[in-house]
Amino acid sequence: MHLTLYRKYRPMDFEQVAGEEDIIRTIKNSLKKDRMAHAYLFTGPRGVGKTTTARLIAKGLNCITNGITDTPCNTCENCRAINNGTFIDLIEIDAASNRGIDEIRSLKDKINYQPVRGRKKVYIIDEVHMLTKEAFNALLKTLEEPPGHVVFILATTEPDKVLDTIISRCQRYDFKPLNFLETKAKLLEIAEKEEVSIDEESLRLIYERAGGSMRDAISIFERLVSTYFGEEIDVDKTEKALGVIPKRFLEKFLGILDKRDIESGMEFLDELWENSINLEGFFKDFAKYLKENSKEIGIERCLFSIEKIFDVLSKFKYEEDKRLLGYVVLYHLSGLESIKTSVKTVPVVEKVTVREPQSEPISAIQISGEATVNIQEVREKWNEVVRVAKSKKITLIALLNGATPLRVEGNVLCVGFTYENQYSKSAMEKPQYHEVFLETVREVLSSGLDVRYEVVSEGRTVEKSTDGDSFVEKVVEFFDGEIMS
């Protein structure tokens, strides 16, 4: 029967356990001196060796060849049974699926029976925090005065949910995530035995994806081995298999931000989207990339950018069109909002300038009989035009930021964009945005107007509304949210 690599290379003795040197040393000393406690609490994230260490304790207590020992033989009947998961005096309980008081009462009834094959009966209760309150209370009474032939080992990823009265009756050991060197050493050991060639960059990517969990790291490694069976594994193959954003993409996006090239930024994000690259994952990787290069980029800028990325990810987590999320992040990181601006401050453009004769007469067109539309009427209904447009296509929230109705020339409404928002002008000219906006203009104004987009240049000033019409306020209003400090 095929064994997964994690089971195949599960530590058979204490020397093979990766990391947690202090914990392992303490437990080994207790076994040497035959001074084991009656109850232990192992805490820590998943896959860091809690259950493995518990099973090693069971072997140390029940080894036939070496007696109670920190070096079980792994060859006697009891050691082999524990390795195979068939040792009758080792009882493992998953509290996530056996969390009620009936299971604990059953345990209480059985602990008084002497071990069948070993010296000690070892009870491992995994995810003990999942027990109900009543089950906890029943377990508490069992832990107060257990029989001498019983050892309890409780394991949990959430120790804050375990009753203090339970914790006080156990020796507690807090397992920590493994570091890169510990993970690397174990994976290289497995790679050598499996005759697999893998580079260090791939090992680092595995470590980062596993988050300090040895079990997850070995599982990811096995996935790579299966994908590239018989091949050397390099970082390009690892990035592809794990869906990791290539470093060159992160570098390119940073370059776009440095140049404040908003139009290129939108095209870059659209390209990622069209190539099925998860934008949320991209920005999380970009935040990590900023952290790793904070000295070159600047601490203040990195902290600001990372804060903005996760702030936007949180606010837009239910938005289906993740391109909008990308546009908002781009807006914040491109420098349009000052790096030193607080989260509560909303930038407002008070005036927009346009080259236009000072005495230009108001243009108008004839619609539906005798009705006319001039620029003043357009401006009066502009907020309604924007509101209806964004309800039809959510991305228009970002693109219409800074847009201002300039004039009506014959049958054409001229809409202006500030220089900072020229990327919005280019985007609005694309059919998928223009057609929706044109339809909205004609609907709200009851007209047959066409629309043309312009970048504003120097000249006469045109007042722009500042009553809650900024980009950030529009987004917050749309999602019925609030700006957090």
C-alpha positions in Angstrom: 0.0 0.0 0.0 1.3 3.5 -1.0 2.2 5.7 2.0 2.2 9.5 1.7 5.7 11.0 2.3 4.5 12.5 5.6 3.5 9.1 7.0 6.5 7.4 5.4 9.0 9.8 7.0 7.2 10.4 10.3 9.8 10.5 13.1 10.4 7.1 14.6 12.4 8.5 17.6 13.0 11.8 19.3 16.2 12.5 17.4 14.2 12.7 14.1 11.8 15.4 15.4 12.4 18.7 13.6 12.6 21.8 15.8 11.3 22.1 19.4 14.7 21.2 20.8 13.8 22.4 24.4 10.5 20.5 24.5 12.1 17.3 23.2 15.0 17.6 25.7 12.7 18.1 28.6 10.5 15.1 27.7 13.6 12.9 27.1 14.9 13.8 30.5 11.6 12.9 32.1 11.6 9.5 30.4 15.2 8.8 31.5 14.4 9.5 35.1 10.9 7.9 34.9 9.3 11.1 36.1 6.6 11.5 33.6 3.5 13.6 34.5 0.1 12.2 34.4 -1.2 14.8 32.0 0.3 17.0 29.3 -1.1 19.8 27.2 0.6 20.3 23.8 -0.4 23.6 22.0 0.6 25.1 18.7 -0.4 25.4 15.0 -1.2 22.3 12.9 1.6 20.1 11.6 4.4 21.0 14.0 4.7 17.7 15.8 2.2 17.6 18.7 0.7 14.2 17.9 4.0 12.8 16.7 5.6 13.7 20.0 2.7 12.2 21.9 3.1 8.9 20.1 6.9 8.9 20.8 6.0 9.3 24.5 3.7 6.3 24.2 6.6 4.3 22.7 9.0 5.5 25.4 6.6 4.4 28.1 5.9 1.0 26.6 9.0 -0.2 24.8 9.7 -3.9 25.8 13.4 -4.0 24.8 14.6 -0.8 26.6 12.0 -0.4 29.3 10.8 3.2 30.1 13.3 5.0 27.8 14.0 8.1 25.7 15.3 5.8 23.0 12.6 3.3 22.1 13.9 0.3 20.0 11.3 0.5 17.2 11.7 -3.3 16.8 9.8 -4.9 19.7 6.2 -5.9 19.5 4.9 -2.8 21.3 7.0 -0.3 19.3 6.0 -1.8 16.0 2.3 -1.8 17.0 2.5 1.9 17.9 4.2 2.7 14.6 1.4 0.8 12.8 -1.4 2.4 14.8 -2.6 -0.9 16.2 -1.4 -0.7 19.8 -4.4 -1.4 22.0 -3.1 0.7 24.9 -2.7 3.8 22.8 -6.1 5.4 22.5 -6.4 8.4 20.2 -9.6 10.5 20.4 -10.6 13.2 17.9 -12.4 15.8 20.0 -13.7 17.5 16.9 -16.0 14.5 16.1 -16.3 13.1 19.7 -16.9 16.2 21.6 -19.9 15.3 23.8 -20.1 14.2 27.5 -21.1 10.6 26.5 -17.6 10.0 25.0 -15.8 11.4 28.0 -18.0 9.3 30.4 -17.1 6.2 28.3 -13.5 7.2 28.7 -13.9 7.5 32.5 -15.4 4.0 32.7 -12.5 2.4 30.8 -9.5 4.1 32.3 -9.6 2.0 35.4 -8.9 -1.2 33.4 -5.2 -2.2 33.5 -3.2 -2.0 30.2 -3.5 -5.1 28.1 0.1 -5.2 26.6 2.0 -2.2 27.9 3.0 -0.5 31.1 0.9 2.6 30.6 -2.4 3.4 28.8 -1.8 6.6 26.8 -4.9 8.7 25.9 -4.2 11.3 23.1 -7.2 13.8 22.8 -6.6 15.8 19.7 -8.3 19.3 19.2 -9.3 19.1 22.8 -10.7 22.7 22.7 -13.7 21.3 20.7 -15.1 19.5 23.7 -18.4 20.8 25.0 -18.5 22.6 28.4 -20.1 19.5 30.0 -17.4 17.2 28.5 -14.7 19.6 29.8 -16.2 19.3 33.3 -16.3 15.5 33.1 -12.7 15.4 31.9 -11.6 17.7 34.7 -12.7 15.2 37.3 -10.8 12.5 35.4 -7.6 14.6 35.3 -7.8 15.4 39.1 -7.0 11.8 40.2 -6.2 9.5 37.3 -5.1 5.9 37.9 -1.3 5.5 38.0 -1.3 3.4 34.8 -2.8 6.2 32.7 -1.2 9.2 30.9 -3.3 11.9 29.2 -1.9 14.0 26.3 -4.2 16.8 25.2 -3.4 18.6 22.0 -4.9 21.8 20.7 -4.4 24.6 18.1 -6.5 27.0 20.2 -5.4 26.9 23.9 -7.4 30.0 24.7 -10.5 27.9 24.4 -9.4 25.3 26.9 -10.6 25.8 30.5 -8.0 27.2 32.9 -8.8 24.5 35.4 -7.8 21.9 32.7 -4.6 23.7 31.9 -3.6 23.9 35.5 -3.7 20.1 35.8 -1.4 19.5 32.9 2.2 20.2 32.0 2.0 22.6 29.2 4.3 22.7 26.2 3.9 25.3 23.4 5.0 24.1 20.0 6.1 26.8 17.6 6.1 26.9 13.8 9.3 25.6 12.3 11.8 28.0 10.8 13.2 27.8 7.3 16.4 26.0 8.2 14.6 23.3 10.1 12.1 22.8 7.3 14.9 22.9 4.6 16.9 20.2 6.4 14.0 17.8 6.7 13.0 18.3 3.1 16.5 17.8 1.8 16.7 14.6 3.8 13.6 13.3 2.2 14.7 14.5 -1.2 17.9 12.6 -0.9 16.1 9.4 0.1 13.6 9.8 -2.7 16.3 10.7 -5.2 14.8 14.1 -6.0 16.7 17.2 -7.1 15.2 20.5 -5.9 16.8 24.0 -5.6 16.8 26.2 -2.5 14.4 28.8 -4.0 11.8 26.1 -4.4 12.4 25.0 -0.8 11.8 28.6 0.4 8.6 28.8 -1.5 7.4 25.5 0.0 8.3 26.9 3.5 6.4 30.1 2.9 3.4 28.3 1.5 3.4 25.8 4.5 3.5 28.6 7.1 5.9 26.7 9.4 3.9 23.5 9.3 6.2 20.5 8.6 3.3 18.3 7.6 2.1 20.9 5.1 5.6 21.4 3.8 6.1 17.6 3.1 2.6 17.4 1.5 3.5 20.3 -0.9 6.9 18.7 -1.6 5.1 15.5 -2.5 2.8 17.4 -4.8 5.8 18.8 -6.7 7.4 15.4 -6.9 4.3 13.9 -8.4 3.9 16.8 -10.9 7.5 16.7 -12.1 8.2 13.0 -11.6 11.7 12.2 -12.7 12.6 15.9 -13.4 14.8 18.4 -11.5 12.6 20.8 -9.6 13.5 24.5 -10.0 11.8 27.7 -8.9 10.0 28.3 -12.2 8.4 24.8 -12.0 7.5 25.4 -8.3 5.9 28.8 -9.0 3.8 27.3 -11.8 2.7 24.3 -9.7 1.8 26.3 -6.6 0.3 29.2 -8.4 2.9 31.6 -7.0 3.1 35.0 -8.6 6.4 35.2 -10.4 8.8 37.7 -9.0 9.1 39.6 -12.3 5.4 40.4 -12.1 5.9 42.0 -8.7 8.9 43.9 -9.9 7.0 45.2 -12.9 4.1 46.4 -10.8 6.4 48.2 -8.4 8.0 49.9 -11.4 4.6 51.1 -12.6 3.9 52.5 -9.2 7.3 54.3 -9.1 6.4 56.0 -12.4 2.8 56.7 -11.3 1.8 55.3 -14.7 -1.9 54.7 -13.9 -2.9 53.7 -17.4 -0.2 51.1 -17.6 -1.2 49.9 -14.1 -4.8 49.3 -15.1 -3.7 47.5 -18.3 -1.3 45.4 -16.2 -4.1 44.4 -13.7 -6.5 43.7 -16.6 -3.8 41.4 -18.1 -3.4 39.5 -14.8 -7.2 39.1 -14.7 -7.4 37.9 -18.3 -4.7 35.3 -17.6 -6.7 34.0 -14.6 -4.2 35.2 -12.0 -6.0 35.7 -8.7 -5.7 39.4 -7.9 -6.2 38.9 -4.2 -3.3 36.5 -4.2 -1.2 38.8 -6.3 -1.6 41.7 -3.8 -0.9 39.5 -0.8 2.3 38.3 -2.6 3.1 42.0 -3.4 2.7 42.9 0.2 5.2 40.2 1.1 7.5 41.4 -1.6 7.4 44.9 -0.2 8.3 43.6 3.3 11.2 41.6 2.0 12.6 44.7 0.1 11.6 47.3 2.7 15.2 48.6 3.1 15.5 49.5 -0.6 11.9 50.7 -1.0 11.6 52.6 2.3 10.1 51.5 5.6 7.4 54.2 5.6 6.3 53.5 2.1 6.2 49.8 2.7 4.1 50.1 5.9 1.7 52.5 4.2 1.4 50.2 1.1 0.9 47.0 3.1 -1.7 48.7 5.3 -3.6 49.9 2.3 -3.5 46.6 0.5 -5.0 44.6 3.4 -7.5 47.5 4.2 -8.8 47.3 0.6 -8.8 43.4 0.6 -10.9 43.5 3.8 -13.4 46.1 2.5 -13.8 44.5 -0.9 -13.8 40.8 0.1 -17.3 40.2 -1.2 -16.8 42.0 -4.5 -17.0 39.6 -7.4 -15.2 41.8 -10.0 -11.7 41.8 -8.3 -10.5 44.2 -11.0 -12.3 46.9 -9.1 -10.3 45.9 -6.0 -7.2 46.1 -8.0 -8.0 49.6 -9.3 -8.6 50.8 -5.7 -5.3 49.4 -4.6 -3.6 51.0 -7.6 -5.2 54.4 -6.7 -3.8 54.3 -3.2 -0.3 53.0 -4.0 0.4 55.1 -7.1 0.9 58.3 -5.1 -2.4 59.9 -5.8 -2.9 59.8 -2.1 0.0 61.1 -0.1 2.0 58.4 1.7 1.6 60.5 4.9 -2.1 61.0 4.6 -4.1 59.2 7.3 -6.7 56.7 6.5 -9.5 59.0 7.5 -8.3 61.8 5.2 -10.1 61.9 1.8 -8.4 63.9 -0.9 -10.7 66.3 -2.8 -9.9 68.1 -6.0 -11.5 71.5 -5.5 -11.0 73.0 -9.0 -10.4 71.6 -12.5 -9.1 73.8 -15.3 -10.0 73.7 -19.0 -9.0 75.8 -22.1 -12.3 77.4 -23.2 -13.2 80.9 -24.4 -14.4 83.0 -21.5 -17.5 84.3 -23.4 -18.5 81.0 -25.0 -22.3 80.8 -25.4 -24.2 77.9 -23.9 -24.7 75.1 -26.5 -28.0 73.2 -26.7 -29.7 70.6 -28.8 -33.3 69.9 -29.6 -34.7 66.7 -28.2 -38.2 65.0 -28.2 -40.1 67.9 -29.6 -39.4 71.3 -27.9 -37.3 70.1 -25.0 -33.6 71.2 -24.9 -30.6 70.1 -22.9 -27.8 72.6 -22.1 -24.6 72.2 -20.0 -26.3 73.7 -16.9 -29.0 71.1 -17.0 -26.4 68.4 -17.5 -24.5 69.6 -14.4 -27.7 69.7 -12.3 -28.3 66.0 -13.1 -24.7 64.9 -13.1 -24.8 63.2 -9.7 -27.9 61.2 -10.9 -26.0 60.2 -14.1 -23.1 58.9 -12.0 -25.3 57.1 -9.6 -27.3 55.2 -12.3 -24.1 54.4 -14.2 -22.4 52.8 -11.2 -25.5 50.8 -10.5 -25.3 49.3 -14.0 -21.5 48.6 -14.0 -19.7 48.8 -10.7 -16.3 49.5 -12.2 -17.5 52.9 -13.3 -17.3 54.0 -9.6 -13.5 54.3 -10.1 -13.5 55.5 -13.7 -15.9 58.4 -13.1 -13.9 59.8 -10.2 -12.8 63.2 -11.2 -15.0 63.3 -14.3 -16.7 66.7 -15.0 -19.3 67.7 -17.6 -17.5 70.5 -19.5 -19.8 71.6 -22.3 -22.4 70.6 -24.9 -21.2 71.0 -28.5 -24.1 70.4 -30.9 -25.2 66.9 -30.1 -22.1 66.0 -28.1 -21.5 66.1 -24.3 -17.9 66.7 -23.5 -16.7 65.1 -20.3 -13.4 66.2 -18.8 -10.9 64.3 -16.7 -8.0 65.7 -14.6 -4.5 65.0 -15.7 -4.1 62.6 -12.7 -7.2 60.7 -13.9 -6.2 60.5 -17.6 -6.2 56.7 -17.3 -9.9 56.9 -16.6 -10.4 58.8 -19.8 -8.7 56.1 -21.8 -10.6 53.4 -20.1 -14.0 55.2 -20.7 -13.3 55.2 -24.4 -13.4 51.4 -24.4 -16.7 49.9 -25.6 -17.5 48.0 -22.4 -17.5 51.2 -20.4 -18.5 53.8 -23.0 -21.7 52.0 -24.1 -23.0 51.6 -20.6 -22.3 55.3 -19.8 -23.8 56.6 -23.0 -26.9 54.6 -22.4 -27.1 56.1 -18.9 -26.6 59.7 -20.1 -29.4 59.3 -22.7 -31.7 57.7 -20.1 -31.2 60.2 -17.3 -31.2 63.3 -19.5 -33.9 62.0 -21.8 -31.8 63.0 -24.8 -30.0 61.7 -27.9 -26.6 63.0 -26.8 -23.3 61.4 -27.8 -20.4 61.6 -25.4 -16.8 62.6 -25.9 -14.0 62.4 -23.3 -11.2 64.9 -22.9 -8.2 65.4 -20.6 -8.5 68.8 -18.9 -5.8 71.4 -19.8 -5.0 74.9 -18.5 -7.5 77.6 -19.0 -10.8 78.7 -17.4 -11.6 77.0 -14.0 -14.6 74.9 -13.5 -15.9 74.2 -10.0 -16.1 70.6 -9.0 -18.5 69.3 -6.3 -16.8 68.4 -3.1 -19.9 67.2 -1.1 -19.0 63.6 -0.5 -18.2 63.0 -4.2 -14.6 61.9 -3.8 -13.4 58.4 -4.9 -13.1 56.9 -1.5 -16.4 58.2 -0.3 -18.1 56.8 -3.4 -16.7 53.4 -2.7 -17.6 53.5 0.9 -21.2 54.7 0.1 -21.6 52.0 -2.5 -20.7 49.2 -0.1 -22.6 50.8 2.8 -19.3 50.8 4.8 -17.1 53.1 6.8 -13.5 54.3 6.7 -11.7 52.7 9.6 -8.8 54.4 11.5 
